[in-house]
Amino acid sequence: MPRKKKLPPPAPTRASFWWALWPLYALALLGLLTYLGYLDYTVQHQFQGQRWELPSYVYARPVELYVGAPLTAERLQSTLDELSYRNDPLLSTPASYARKGGEFWLSTRPFRFGDREQPNRRVKVSFAGGAPTALQEVPGGKNIALLRLDPVQIGSFYPSRKEDRILVKLAEVPPMLVQGLLAMEDRDFYYHHGVSPRAIARAMWSNLKALGFVQGGSTITQQLVKNFYLSSERSLWRKLNEAAMALIMDARYAKDDILEAYLNEIYLGQDGARAIHGFGLASEFYFSRPLRDLKLQHIAMLVALVRGPGYYDPRRDAERAMQHRNLVLDTMAGTGVITPQMAAAAKQQALDVVKASHRAVARHPAFLDLVRRQLHDEYRDEDLASTGLRIITTLDTEVQRQLEAAVSETVPRLEKAHRLEQLQAAAIVTHKSNGEVVGLVGGRDPEDAGFNRAVDAVRPIGSLYKPVVYLTALLQPQRYTVSSLLKDEAIRLKNEVGDVWTPRNYDGKEHGLVPLHQALAESLNLATVRLGLAVGVANTVTVLRQLGVNRRVDPFPSLLLGSGEMSLLDVAQLYQSLADDGFVSPLRSILAVLDNQGRPLKRYGLEMRAGVDAAAVYVLNTVLQEVARTGTARSVYGVLPEDFNVAGKTGTTNDLRDSWFAGFTGDYVGVVWVGRDDNQPAKLTGARGALPIWSDAFRRFSHEPLQLPVLERVERVWVDAEGRRSSEECSSARLLAYVAGSAPAETAGCADVEVQPENIVPP
């Protein structure tokens, strides 16, 4: 039987081939669904959470206007310029003003302060003699006791991306702006599903006709997706992601929510390192107006910026910006948003852009560094950079400006006059009555954000420590008074390991017996060391602590001449307490912290505690006035009026490495340091280095002479050179202050007499 021939297997059909690939289909579909799920999660995560990291804004203290305030008409003008107030004779909106000579008409900008809301007010301010003479409501003429302007922004704490915006609700945006935006960017916004085939086709046709890329087909939803989640890269993959995420966003969220996010996200300009995002901030940035006060020509200009904030920047190229603004007006008229007559009228209007007022990230970096540190215990750095806090500080912009000028102008003069180089300087000014830091400079270049010498430099303070030594003695009025005679004679001290310390006076001489007040006024080292050893070095450290300084210092004898190292802040705290009659007010740089809606989170009120006896401090301060009148700081009256009654102390460290001056008038306390970062000799005494900067600064902003308070426990007595009661008519008589009950009882005539042994204070 013949064998059956084996048939070949049937050829696979096309259907069976594709059916065999079904696992790949399933895998691809799973991958696509997974990826779409990832995109869906990405869209929801940011859109429903905190959409933006809002920088925290830091403000100076508000400028206060009242009759007799230390404020000139020119300073008010410069403040209004800093605040971007518009010159508008009609005062048509907040943040506008008009001026005629010494008269100002203001329409203030609303602002919430730490204690209350400051509404818009219309006020007339009249100046004469360098100060306000009248504040009156407009209209009506009712007198106003006090007016606070919104504070100047001095910096911000930004996240990694320096984006800035003022968040607005859709209901707060003028309807005409929304309609104009849709007319220019996405006419089908309320009808498509996130992607518009019609817009894509229109863009493709325009690009084909132009043989290049001249128009995009992105919807507002796609633009928002690109800004929120994607890069600006032009690639097919990015466009596919953009389209998919736009479809997801449109499906997930209401059109109004998407539009509101777009209005807050869109990039509309650049201010230095700060990126201007959203129409809320752009309205303030270009026109110094809130959105609700914009006119048609302003609205059209903002809409025009969407296509190219740099290219159509009205401050950079006004003609180009106006042409594009007018194109927007024509488009709005062509789509029925406005009438042709409205468009024609708006075209006749100027751009009306305010003068650029750059808001640096940190206009006063040393002061902002201090603010950040004082906030550190209560706020994390990431919170400061993302939650939109408003921080009202103690900084007085006029004091700061003048302090910066004094430092930056005087240091080069010192270098030139004394043939020096690489000098550095730091300075701090506080308000005498409350310890508020009103000015701070961390280096000779105030804009340098590098090493903050006012906060971080810790240097020997030299003779600035001597007032602590003498105050320790004066706190024992039964033993020491200003007329007690001290020995200014050589002394040798040996420590436990046998090293010998032999201090000397700056002039290399010994002055024998000198009254206590003269020893401090002339900064005699030998008399100071002997006095400090007599009262106890450790006791001087105790007094230092009572004056509010917590810096650790070693109670070695050399501390009596200022070998202890302190920061500028430490020294300022010390002299702040002396200026405030021995009461301790911790230095502070913050008045209040508000949330991003302007609601108070915390107020930083005045803290004060008793430090040391006010009567002893009063007596010491009269001697510090003598330092400035006849002692080592007498050159101060070559700059300041002689009736200012300055109290202060010069300080110089070994080998002339550090030059210091600390002093106070009736309104401010100031400390200045001059030296070199490499610790090489600066070759300047306190009187030749730091004092000229201090004097120049206080000449610029201090207005009140120092008037020591009248205290029942203090008496003033005329005494002669030997410390005995004398007559005012005697040529050698001086009027000195004593703690009540410690004034000398013995009287003497005007004739010279020998020194009595009982007046000598043993070492």
Secondary structure as the mmCIF struct_conf table of DSSP 4:
data_model
#
loop_
_struct_conf.conf_type_id
_struct_conf.id
_struct_conf.beg_label_comp_id
_struct_conf.beg_label_asym_id
_struct_conf.beg_label_seq_id
_struct_conf.end_label_comp_id
_struct_conf.end_label_asym_id
_struct_conf.end_label_seq_id
HELX_LH_PP_P HELX_LH_PP_P1 PRO A 2 THR A 13
HELX_RH_AL_P HELX_RH_AL_P1 ARG A 14 ALA A 20
TURN_TY1_P TURN_TY1_P1 LEU A 21 LEU A 21
HELX_RH_AL_P HELX_RH_AL_P2 TRP A 22 GLN A 48
BEND BEND1 GLY A 49 GLY A 49
STRN STRN1 LEU A 54 LEU A 54
HELX_LH_PP_P HELX_LH_PP_P2 PRO A 55 PRO A 55
STRN STRN2 SER A 56 TYR A 59
HELX_LH_PP_P HELX_LH_PP_P3 ALA A 60 VAL A 63
STRN STRN3 GLU A 64 LEU A 65
TURN_TY1_P TURN_TY1_P2 VAL A 67 GLY A 68
BEND BEND2 PRO A 70 PRO A 70
HELX_RH_AL_P HELX_RH_AL_P3 ALA A 73 GLU A 82
TURN_TY1_P TURN_TY1_P3 LEU A 83 SER A 84
STRN STRN4 ARG A 86 ASN A 87
TURN_TY1_P TURN_TY1_P4 PRO A 89 LEU A 90
BEND BEND3 THR A 93 ALA A 95
STRN STRN5 SER A 96 LYS A 100
TURN_TY1_P TURN_TY1_P5 GLY A 101 GLY A 102
STRN STRN6 GLU A 103 SER A 107
HELX_LH_PP_P HELX_LH_PP_P4 THR A 108 PRO A 110
STRN STRN7 PHE A 111 ARG A 112
BEND BEND4 GLY A 114 ARG A 116
STRN STRN8 GLU A 117 GLN A 118
STRN STRN9 ARG A 122 ALA A 128
TURN_TY1_P TURN_TY1_P6 GLY A 129 GLY A 130
STRN STRN10 ALA A 131 GLU A 137
TURN_TY1_P TURN_TY1_P7 VAL A 138 GLY A 140
STRN STRN11 ASN A 143 ASN A 143
BEND BEND5 ALA A 145 ALA A 145
STRN STRN12 LEU A 147 ARG A 148
HELX_LH_PP_P HELX_LH_PP_P5 LEU A 149 VAL A 152
STRN STRN13 GLN A 153 PHE A 157
BEND BEND6 SER A 160 ARG A 161
STRN STRN14 GLU A 163 ASP A 164
HELX_RH_3T_P HELX_RH_3T_P1 LEU A 170 GLU A 172
BEND BEND7 VAL A 173 VAL A 173
HELX_RH_AL_P HELX_RH_AL_P4 PRO A 175 GLU A 185
TURN_TY1_P TURN_TY1_P8 ARG A 187 TYR A 191
BEND BEND8 HIS A 192 GLY A 194
HELX_RH_AL_P HELX_RH_AL_P5 PRO A 197 ALA A 210
TURN_TY1_P TURN_TY1_P9 LEU A 211 LEU A 211
BEND BEND9 GLY A 212 GLY A 212
HELX_RH_AL_P HELX_RH_AL_P6 ILE A 220 TYR A 229
BEND BEND10 SER A 232 SER A 232
HELX_RH_AL_P HELX_RH_AL_P7 LEU A 236 ARG A 252
BEND BEND11 TYR A 253 TYR A 253
HELX_RH_AL_P HELX_RH_AL_P8 LYS A 255 GLU A 265
STRN STRN15 TYR A 267 ASP A 271
TURN_TY1_P TURN_TY1_P10 GLY A 272 ALA A 273
STRN STRN16 ARG A 274 HIS A 277
HELX_RH_AL_P HELX_RH_AL_P9 GLY A 278 PHE A 287
BEND BEND12 SER A 288 ARG A 289
HELX_RH_3T_P HELX_RH_3T_P2 LEU A 291 ASP A 293
HELX_RH_AL_P HELX_RH_AL_P10 LEU A 296 LEU A 305
TURN_TY1_P TURN_TY1_P11 VAL A 306 ARG A 307
TURN_TY1_P TURN_TY1_P12 PRO A 309 TYR A 312
TURN_TY1_P TURN_TY1_P13 PRO A 314 ARG A 316
HELX_RH_AL_P HELX_RH_AL_P11 ALA A 318 GLY A 334
TURN_TY1_P TURN_TY1_P14 THR A 335 GLY A 336
BEND BEND13 VAL A 337 ILE A 338
HELX_RH_AL_P HELX_RH_AL_P12 PRO A 340 LYS A 347
TURN_TY1_P TURN_TY1_P15 GLN A 348 GLN A 348
BEND BEND14 GLN A 349 GLN A 349
HELX_LH_PP_P HELX_LH_PP_P6 VAL A 353 ALA A 356
BEND BEND15 VAL A 361 VAL A 361
STRN STRN17 ALA A 362 ALA A 362
BEND BEND16 ARG A 363 HIS A 364
HELX_RH_AL_P HELX_RH_AL_P13 PRO A 365 LEU A 375
TURN_TY1_P TURN_TY1_P16 HIS A 376 GLU A 378
BEND BEND17 TYR A 379 TYR A 379
HELX_RH_AL_P HELX_RH_AL_P14 ASP A 381 LEU A 384
TURN_TY1_P TURN_TY1_P17 ALA A 385 SER A 386
STRN STRN18 THR A 387 THR A 387
STRN STRN19 ARG A 390 THR A 393
HELX_RH_AL_P HELX_RH_AL_P15 THR A 397 HIS A 418
TURN_TY1_P TURN_TY1_P18 ARG A 419 ARG A 419
BEND BEND18 GLN A 422 GLN A 422
STRN STRN20 GLN A 424 HIS A 431
TURN_TY1_P TURN_TY1_P19 LYS A 432 ASN A 434
STRN STRN21 GLU A 436 GLU A 436
STRN STRN22 VAL A 437 VAL A 441
BEND BEND19 GLY A 443 ASP A 445
TURN_TY1_P TURN_TY1_P20 PRO A 446 GLU A 447
BEND BEND20 GLY A 450 GLY A 450
TURN_TY1_P TURN_TY1_P21 ARG A 453 ASP A 456
STRN STRN23 ARG A 459 PRO A 460
HELX_RH_3T_P HELX_RH_3T_P3 GLY A 462 TYR A 465
HELX_RH_AL_P HELX_RH_AL_P16 LYS A 466 LEU A 474
TURN_TY1_P TURN_TY1_P22 LEU A 475 LEU A 475
TURN_TY1_P TURN_TY1_P23 PRO A 477 ARG A 479
TURN_TY1_P TURN_TY1_P24 VAL A 482 SER A 483
STRN STRN24 LEU A 485 ASP A 488
STRN STRN25 LEU A 493 LYS A 494
TURN_TY1_P TURN_TY1_P25 GLU A 496 VAL A 497
BEND BEND21 GLY A 498 GLY A 498
STRN STRN26 VAL A 500 TRP A 501
TURN_TY1_P TURN_TY1_P26 TYR A 506 ASP A 507
BEND BEND22 GLY A 508 GLY A 508
STRN STRN27 GLY A 512 PRO A 515
HELX_RH_AL_P HELX_RH_AL_P17 LEU A 516 ALA A 521
TURN_TY1_P TURN_TY1_P27 GLU A 522 SER A 523
HELX_RH_AL_P HELX_RH_AL_P18 ASN A 525 VAL A 535
HELX_RH_AL_P HELX_RH_AL_P19 VAL A 537 GLN A 546
TURN_TY1_P TURN_TY1_P28 LEU A 547 GLY A 548
HELX_RH_3T_P HELX_RH_3T_P4 PRO A 557 LEU A 561
TURN_TY1_P TURN_TY1_P29 GLY A 562 GLY A 562
BEND BEND23 GLY A 564 GLY A 564
STRN STRN28 GLU A 565 MET A 566
HELX_RH_AL_P HELX_RH_AL_P20 LEU A 568 ALA A 579
TURN_TY1_P TURN_TY1_P30 ASP A 580 GLY A 582
STRN STRN29 PHE A 583 VAL A 584
STRN STRN30 ARG A 588 ARG A 588
STRN STRN31 ILE A 590 LEU A 594
TURN_TY1_P TURN_TY1_P31 ASN A 596 GLN A 597
BEND BEND24 GLY A 598 GLY A 598
STRN STRN32 PRO A 600 ARG A 603
STRN STRN33 ARG A 609 ALA A 610
BEND BEND25 VAL A 612 VAL A 612
HELX_RH_AL_P HELX_RH_AL_P21 ALA A 614 ARG A 629
TURN_TY1_P TURN_TY1_P32 THR A 630 THR A 630
BEND BEND26 GLY A 631 GLY A 631
TURN_TY1_P TURN_TY1_P33 THR A 632 ALA A 633
HELX_RH_3T_P HELX_RH_3T_P5 ARG A 634 GLY A 638
TURN_TY1_P TURN_TY1_P34 VAL A 639 VAL A 639
BEND BEND27 LEU A 640 LEU A 640
HELX_RH_3T_P HELX_RH_3T_P6 GLU A 642 PHE A 644
STRN STRN34 ALA A 647 THR A 652
HELX_RH_3T_P HELX_RH_3T_P7 ASN A 654 LEU A 656
STRN STRN35 SER A 659 PHE A 664
BEND BEND28 GLY A 666 ASP A 667
STRN STRN36 TYR A 668 GLY A 675
TURN_TY1_P TURN_TY1_P35 ASP A 677 ASP A 678
TURN_TY1_P TURN_TY1_P36 GLY A 686 GLY A 689
HELX_RH_AL_P HELX_RH_AL_P22 ALA A 690 PHE A 701
HELX_LH_PP_P HELX_LH_PP_P7 LEU A 708 VAL A 710
TURN_TY1_P TURN_TY1_P37 GLU A 712 ARG A 713
STRN STRN37 VAL A 714 VAL A 719
TURN_TY1_P TURN_TY1_P38 ALA A 721 GLU A 722
BEND BEND29 GLY A 723 GLY A 723
STRN STRN38 ARG A 725 ARG A 725
TURN_TY1_P TURN_TY1_P39 GLU A 728 GLU A 729
BEND BEND30 CYS A 730 CYS A 730
TURN_TY1_P TURN_TY1_P40 SER A 731 SER A 732
STRN STRN39 ARG A 734 VAL A 739
TURN_TY1_P TURN_TY1_P41 ALA A 740 GLY A 741
BEND BEND31 ALA A 743 ALA A 743
STRN STRN40 THR A 747 THR A 747
BEND BEND32 CYS A 750 ALA A 751
HELX_LH_PP_P HELX_LH_PP_P8 GLU A 754 GLN A 756
HELX_RH_3T_P HELX_RH_3T_P8 PRO A 757 ASN A 759
STRN STRN41 ILE A 760 ILE A 760
HELX_LH_PP_P HELX_LH_PP_P9 VAL A 761 PRO A 762
#
